[in-house]
């Protein structure tokens, strides 16, 4: 149980990346972030802690033998 409202709430191992800003009854803002499985998508999520802006980054393997 949360006793205080967080600024950021992560949900890991989700089917896909998604994010939303939610405003609570007290006027507080929460950034919700659904983070997919890295092993399946190669995606990570960067969060600017001052603005709560989110950027999705995809990491892949470069195969130069092709």
Biopython code that builds the backbone (N, CA, C, O; Angstrom):
import numpy as np
from Bio.PDB.StructureBuilder import StructureBuilder

atoms = [
    (1, "UNK", "N", (0.841, -1.161, 0.000)),
    (1, "UNK", "CA", (0.000, 0.000, 0.000)),
    (1, "UNK", "C", (0.899, 1.241, 0.000)),
    (1, "UNK", "O", (1.858, 1.326, 0.768)),
    (2, "UNK", "N", (0.581, 2.183, -0.856)),
    (2, "UNK", "CA", (1.321, 3.446, -0.915)),
    (2, "UNK", "C", (0.641, 4.465, -0.002)),
    (2, "UNK", "O", (-0.572, 4.662, -0.070)),
    (3, "UNK", "N", (1.433, 5.104, 0.846)),
    (3, "UNK", "CA", (0.883, 6.111, 1.740)),
    (3, "UNK", "C", (1.036, 7.520, 1.177)),
    (3, "UNK", "O", (0.363, 8.451, 1.619)),
    (4, "UNK", "N", (1.929, 7.667, 0.196)),
    (4, "UNK", "CA", (2.108, 8.947, -0.483)),
    (4, "UNK", "C", (2.082, 8.706, -1.979)),
    (4, "UNK", "O", (2.432, 7.622, -2.447)),
    (5, "UNK", "N", (1.674, 9.702, -2.720)),
    (5, "UNK", "CA", (1.594, 9.584, -4.167)),
    (5, "UNK", "C", (2.995, 9.707, -4.774)),
    (5, "UNK", "O", (3.694, 10.685, -4.511)),
    (6, "UNK", "N", (3.417, 8.710, -5.594)),
    (6, "UNK", "CA", (4.736, 8.802, -6.218)),
    (6, "UNK", "C", (4.705, 9.743, -7.423)),
    (6, "UNK", "O", (3.639, 10.027, -7.967)),
    (7, "UNK", "N", (5.874, 10.222, -7.834)),
    (7, "UNK", "CA", (5.971, 11.036, -9.047)),
    (7, "UNK", "C", (6.024, 10.147, -10.282)),
    (7, "UNK", "O", (5.548, 10.528, -11.351)),
    (8, "UNK", "N", (6.611, 8.944, -10.127)),
    (8, "UNK", "CA", (6.752, 7.996, -11.226)),
    (8, "UNK", "C", (6.344, 6.613, -10.735)),
    (8, "UNK", "O", (6.675, 6.213, -9.619)),
    (9, "UNK", "N", (5.614, 5.885, -11.592)),
    (9, "UNK", "CA", (5.224, 4.516, -11.270)),
    (9, "UNK", "C", (5.555, 3.647, -12.482)),
    (9, "UNK", "O", (5.024, 3.870, -13.571)),
    (10, "UNK", "N", (6.439, 2.649, -12.293)),
    (10, "UNK", "CA", (6.840, 1.738, -13.353)),
    (10, "UNK", "C", (6.078, 0.428, -13.241)),
    (10, "UNK", "O", (5.850, -0.073, -12.141)),
    (11, "UNK", "N", (5.685, -0.122, -14.380)),
    (11, "UNK", "CA", (5.138, -1.477, -14.456)),
    (11, "UNK", "C", (6.017, -2.230, -15.443)),
    (11, "UNK", "O", (5.993, -1.934, -16.638)),
    (12, "UNK", "N", (6.794, -3.203, -14.962)),
    (12, "UNK", "CA", (7.730, -3.927, -15.807)),
    (12, "UNK", "C", (7.123, -5.156, -16.440)),
    (12, "UNK", "O", (6.036, -5.597, -16.067)),
    (13, "UNK", "N", (7.850, -5.711, -17.417)),
    (13, "UNK", "CA", (7.465, -6.932, -18.140)),
    (13, "UNK", "C", (6.117, -6.801, -18.831)),
    (13, "UNK", "O", (5.337, -7.752, -18.875)),
    (14, "UNK", "N", (5.850, -5.629, -19.365)),
    (14, "UNK", "CA", (4.590, -5.387, -20.062)),
    (14, "UNK", "C", (4.712, -5.789, -21.538)),
    (14, "UNK", "O", (5.828, -5.871, -22.051)),
    (15, "UNK", "N", (3.604, -6.037, -22.225)),
    (15, "UNK", "CA", (3.655, -6.455, -23.630)),
    (15, "UNK", "C", (4.267, -5.390, -24.555)),
    (15, "UNK", "O", (4.873, -5.732, -25.571)),
    (16, "UNK", "N", (4.113, -4.102, -24.209)),
    (16, "UNK", "CA", (4.670, -3.026, -25.035)),
    (16, "UNK", "C", (4.895, -1.788, -24.186)),
    (16, "UNK", "O", (4.361, -1.663, -23.084)),
    (17, "UNK", "N", (5.696, -0.874, -24.721)),
    (17, "UNK", "CA", (5.947, 0.403, -24.052)),
    (17, "UNK", "C", (4.708, 1.282, -24.136)),
    (17, "UNK", "O", (4.025, 1.320, -25.159)),
    (18, "UNK", "N", (4.430, 1.984, -23.053)),
    (18, "UNK", "CA", (3.371, 2.988, -23.050)),
    (18, "UNK", "C", (3.618, 3.903, -21.858)),
    (18, "UNK", "O", (4.281, 3.515, -20.897)),
    (19, "UNK", "N", (3.087, 5.110, -21.925)),
    (19, "UNK", "CA", (3.236, 6.051, -20.827)),
    (19, "UNK", "C", (2.061, 7.011, -20.819)),
    (19, "UNK", "O", (1.429, 7.255, -21.847)),
    (20, "UNK", "N", (1.779, 7.547, -19.650)),
    (20, "UNK", "CA", (0.692, 8.520, -19.501)),
    (20, "UNK", "C", (0.959, 9.361, -18.266)),
    (20, "UNK", "O", (1.590, 8.910, -17.311)),
    (21, "UNK", "N", (0.468, 10.587, -18.302)),
    (21, "UNK", "CA", (0.490, 11.448, -17.120)),
    (21, "UNK", "C", (-0.902, 11.431, -16.518)),
    (21, "UNK", "O", (-1.888, 11.671, -17.214)),
    (22, "UNK", "N", (-0.983, 11.151, -15.239)),
    (22, "UNK", "CA", (-2.260, 11.076, -14.532)),
    (22, "UNK", "C", (-2.265, 12.142, -13.447)),
    (22, "UNK", "O", (-1.288, 12.295, -12.713)),
    (23, "UNK", "N", (-3.365, 12.877, -13.348)),
    (23, "UNK", "CA", (-3.491, 13.870, -12.280)),
    (23, "UNK", "C", (-4.414, 13.321, -11.196)),
    (23, "UNK", "O", (-5.530, 12.878, -11.471)),
    (24, "UNK", "N", (-3.925, 13.359, -9.960)),
    (24, "UNK", "CA", (-4.680, 12.844, -8.830)),
    (24, "UNK", "C", (-5.688, 13.862, -8.304)),
    (24, "UNK", "O", (-5.731, 15.005, -8.758)),
    (25, "UNK", "N", (-6.483, 13.437, -7.357)),
    (25, "UNK", "CA", (-7.522, 14.290, -6.781)),
    (25, "UNK", "C", (-6.939, 15.498, -6.064)),
    (25, "UNK", "O", (-7.590, 16.539, -5.967)),
    (26, "UNK", "N", (-5.706, 15.363, -5.555)),
    (26, "UNK", "CA", (-5.059, 16.460, -4.845)),
    (26, "UNK", "C", (-4.232, 17.357, -5.756)),
    (26, "UNK", "O", (-3.503, 18.222, -5.271)),
    (27, "UNK", "N", (-4.336, 17.160, -7.084)),
    (27, "UNK", "CA", (-3.588, 17.969, -8.026)),
    (27, "UNK", "C", (-2.189, 17.459, -8.306)),
    (27, "UNK", "O", (-1.457, 18.077, -9.079)),
    (28, "UNK", "N", (-1.792, 16.340, -7.693)),
    (28, "UNK", "CA", (-0.478, 15.770, -7.929)),
    (28, "UNK", "C", (-0.432, 15.089, -9.305)),
    (28, "UNK", "O", (-1.451, 14.617, -9.808)),
    (29, "UNK", "N", (0.751, 15.046, -9.897)),
    (29, "UNK", "CA", (0.936, 14.436, -11.205)),
    (29, "UNK", "C", (1.810, 13.199, -11.068)),
    (29, "UNK", "O", (2.851, 13.226, -10.411)),
    (30, "UNK", "N", (1.366, 12.105, -11.703)),
    (30, "UNK", "CA", (2.110, 10.848, -11.687)),
    (30, "UNK", "C", (2.370, 10.437, -13.131)),
    (30, "UNK", "O", (1.458, 10.428, -13.958)),
    (31, "UNK", "N", (3.631, 10.097, -13.428)),
    (31, "UNK", "CA", (3.989, 9.566, -14.742)),
    (31, "UNK", "C", (3.924, 8.047, -14.643)),
    (31, "UNK", "O", (4.701, 7.439, -13.906)),
    (32, "UNK", "N", (3.000, 7.428, -15.381)),
    (32, "UNK", "CA", (2.891, 5.974, -15.438)),
    (32, "UNK", "C", (3.704, 5.487, -16.631)),
    (32, "UNK", "O", (3.597, 6.046, -17.722)),
    (33, "UNK", "N", (4.518, 4.450, -16.433)),
    (33, "UNK", "CA", (5.367, 3.942, -17.505)),
    (33, "UNK", "C", (5.266, 2.422, -17.548)),
    (33, "UNK", "O", (5.566, 1.744, -16.565)),
    (34, "UNK", "N", (4.840, 1.894, -18.692)),
    (34, "UNK", "CA", (4.832, 0.451, -18.924)),
    (34, "UNK", "C", (6.114, 0.114, -19.676)),
    (34, "UNK", "O", (6.350, 0.619, -20.773)),
    (35, "UNK", "N", (6.937, -0.741, -19.081)),
    (35, "UNK", "CA", (8.238, -1.097, -19.647)),
    (35, "UNK", "C", (8.165, -2.534, -20.162)),
    (35, "UNK", "O", (7.843, -3.448, -19.403)),
    (36, "UNK", "N", (8.467, -2.742, -21.465)),
    (36, "UNK", "CA", (8.425, -4.107, -22.003)),
    (36, "UNK", "C", (9.639, -4.919, -21.580)),
    (36, "UNK", "O", (10.606, -4.379, -21.042)),
    (37, "UNK", "N", (9.578, -6.221, -21.829)),
    (37, "UNK", "CA", (10.698, -7.118, -21.514)),
    (37, "UNK", "C", (11.875, -6.801, -22.435)),
    (37, "UNK", "O", (11.746, -6.861, -23.657)),
    (38, "UNK", "N", (13.020, -6.464, -21.846)),
    (38, "UNK", "CA", (14.194, -6.100, -22.632)),
    (38, "UNK", "C", (14.656, -7.248, -23.526)),
    (38, "UNK", "O", (15.021, -7.026, -24.680)),
    (39, "UNK", "N", (14.643, -8.461, -23.007)),
    (39, "UNK", "CA", (15.112, -9.618, -23.770)),
    (39, "UNK", "C", (14.304, -9.843, -25.040)),
    (39, "UNK", "O", (14.823, -10.393, -26.012)),
    (40, "UNK", "N", (13.049, -9.429, -25.047)),
    (40, "UNK", "CA", (12.178, -9.625, -26.208)),
    (40, "UNK", "C", (12.174, -8.425, -27.147)),
    (40, "UNK", "O", (12.032, -8.593, -28.358)),
    (41, "UNK", "N", (12.330, -7.198, -26.603)),
    (41, "UNK", "CA", (12.174, -5.993, -27.420)),
    (41, "UNK", "C", (13.463, -5.206, -27.617)),
    (41, "UNK", "O", (13.577, -4.447, -28.579)),
    (42, "UNK", "N", (14.435, -5.374, -26.723)),
    (42, "UNK", "CA", (15.647, -4.569, -26.782)),
    (42, "UNK", "C", (15.412, -3.116, -26.412)),
    (42, "UNK", "O", (16.236, -2.258, -26.725)),
    (43, "UNK", "N", (14.291, -2.826, -25.746)),
    (43, "UNK", "CA", (13.922, -1.450, -25.406)),
    (43, "UNK", "C", (14.226, -1.125, -23.954)),
    (43, "UNK", "O", (14.006, -1.938, -23.056)),
    (44, "UNK", "N", (14.743, 0.095, -23.740)),
    (44, "UNK", "CA", (14.895, 0.649, -22.405)),
    (44, "UNK", "C", (14.163, 1.986, -22.377)),
    (44, "UNK", "O", (13.846, 2.544, -23.428)),
    (45, "UNK", "N", (13.898, 2.494, -21.193)),
    (45, "UNK", "CA", (13.172, 3.747, -21.040)),
    (45, "UNK", "C", (14.025, 4.710, -20.220)),
    (45, "UNK", "O", (14.491, 4.374, -19.131)),
    (46, "UNK", "N", (14.223, 5.914, -20.762)),
    (46, "UNK", "CA", (14.945, 6.969, -20.059)),
    (46, "UNK", "C", (13.928, 7.978, -19.548)),
    (46, "UNK", "O", (13.001, 8.348, -20.269)),
    (47, "UNK", "N", (14.097, 8.427, -18.303)),
    (47, "UNK", "CA", (13.166, 9.380, -17.700)),
    (47, "UNK", "C", (13.943, 10.602, -17.227)),
    (47, "UNK", "O", (14.912, 10.473, -16.480)),
    (48, "UNK", "N", (13.520, 11.784, -17.661)),
    (48, "UNK", "CA", (14.090, 13.034, -17.162)),
    (48, "UNK", "C", (13.428, 13.300, -15.813)),
    (48, "UNK", "O", (12.224, 13.546, -15.748)),
    (49, "UNK", "N", (14.205, 13.251, -14.749)),
    (49, "UNK", "CA", (13.657, 13.357, -13.401)),
    (49, "UNK", "C", (13.120, 14.752, -13.073)),
    (49, "UNK", "O", (12.326, 14.900, -12.144)),
    (50, "UNK", "N", (13.539, 15.768, -13.814)),
    (50, "UNK", "CA", (13.036, 17.123, -13.562)),
    (50, "UNK", "C", (11.706, 17.379, -14.265)),
    (50, "UNK", "O", (10.807, 17.996, -13.694)),
    (51, "UNK", "N", (11.582, 16.904, -15.510)),
    (51, "UNK", "CA", (10.379, 17.196, -16.293)),
    (51, "UNK", "C", (9.409, 16.020, -16.388)),
    (51, "UNK", "O", (8.260, 16.190, -16.794)),
    (52, "UNK", "N", (9.876, 14.824, -16.012)),
    (52, "UNK", "CA", (9.124, 13.569, -16.142)),
    (52, "UNK", "C", (8.867, 13.183, -17.598)),
    (52, "UNK", "O", (8.002, 12.353, -17.878)),
    (53, "UNK", "N", (9.626, 13.789, -18.535)),
    (53, "UNK", "CA", (9.538, 13.398, -19.938)),
    (53, "UNK", "C", (10.199, 12.029, -20.099)),
    (53, "UNK", "O", (11.146, 11.700, -19.385)),
    (54, "UNK", "N", (9.695, 11.242, -21.038)),
    (54, "UNK", "CA", (10.145, 9.866, -21.228)),
    (54, "UNK", "C", (10.639, 9.679, -22.655)),
    (54, "UNK", "O", (10.058, 10.214, -23.600)),
    (55, "UNK", "N", (11.718, 8.913, -22.801)),
    (55, "UNK", "CA", (12.239, 8.573, -24.118)),
    (55, "UNK", "C", (12.487, 7.077, -24.173)),
    (55, "UNK", "O", (13.087, 6.501, -23.266)),
    (56, "UNK", "N", (12.023, 6.459, -25.237)),
    (56, "UNK", "CA", (12.224, 5.023, -25.439)),
    (56, "UNK", "C", (13.447, 4.842, -26.342)),
    (56, "UNK", "O", (13.571, 5.505, -27.372)),
    (57, "UNK", "N", (14.347, 3.939, -25.946)),
    (57, "UNK", "CA", (15.561, 3.663, -26.707)),
    (57, "UNK", "C", (15.582, 2.176, -27.029)),
    (57, "UNK", "O", (15.379, 1.338, -26.151)),
    (58, "UNK", "N", (15.831, 1.853, -28.310)),
    (58, "UNK", "CA", (15.930, 0.463, -28.722)),
    (58, "UNK", "C", (17.391, 0.131, -28.970)),
    (58, "UNK", "O", (18.084, 0.840, -29.700)),
    (59, "UNK", "N", (17.851, -0.940, -28.363)),
    (59, "UNK", "CA", (19.217, -1.395, -28.506)),
    (59, "UNK", "C", (19.208, -2.667, -29.355)),
    (59, "UNK", "O", (18.463, -3.609, -29.085)),
    (60, "UNK", "N", (20.052, -2.668, -30.382)),
    (60, "UNK", "CA", (20.120, -3.842, -31.255)),
    (60, "UNK", "C", (21.560, -4.272, -31.431)),
    (60, "UNK", "O", (22.487, -3.589, -30.997)),
    (61, "UNK", "N", (21.732, -5.407, -32.068)),
    (61, "UNK", "CA", (23.055, -5.938, -32.342)),
    (61, "UNK", "C", (23.362, -5.715, -33.809)),
    (61, "UNK", "O", (22.566, -6.072, -34.677)),
    (62, "UNK", "N", (24.509, -5.128, -34.084)),
    (62, "UNK", "CA", (24.937, -4.885, -35.450)),
    (62, "UNK", "C", (25.776, -6.068, -35.906)),
    (62, "UNK", "O", (26.779, -6.408, -35.278)),
    (63, "UNK", "N", (25.362, -6.689, -36.993)),
    (63, "UNK", "CA", (26.087, -7.830, -37.543)),
    (63, "UNK", "C", (26.750, -7.380, -38.831)),
    (63, "UNK", "O", (26.088, -7.267, -39.863)),
    (64, "UNK", "N", (28.073, -7.116, -38.784)),
    (64, "UNK", "CA", (28.764, -6.584, -39.953)),
    (64, "UNK", "C", (29.277, -7.681, -40.889)),
    (64, "UNK", "O", (29.993, -7.389, -41.846)),
    (65, "UNK", "N", (28.924, -8.915, -40.627)),
    (65, "UNK", "CA", (29.355, -10.020, -41.490)),
    (65, "UNK", "C", (28.382, -10.281, -42.628)),
    (65, "UNK", "O", (28.584, -11.225, -43.392)),
    (66, "UNK", "N", (27.361, -9.497, -42.763)),
    (66, "UNK", "CA", (26.376, -9.685, -43.842)),
    (66, "UNK", "C", (26.841, -9.061, -45.114)),
    (66, "UNK", "O", (26.140, -9.122, -46.124)),
]
sb = StructureBuilder()
sb.init_structure("model")
sb.init_model(0)
sb.init_chain("A")
sb.init_seg("    ")
for serial, (resi, resn, name, xyz) in enumerate(atoms, 1):
    if name == "N":
        sb.init_residue(resn, " ", resi, " ")
    sb.init_atom(name, np.array(xyz, "f"), 0.0, 1.0, " ", f" {name:<3s}", serial, name[0])
structure = sb.get_structure()
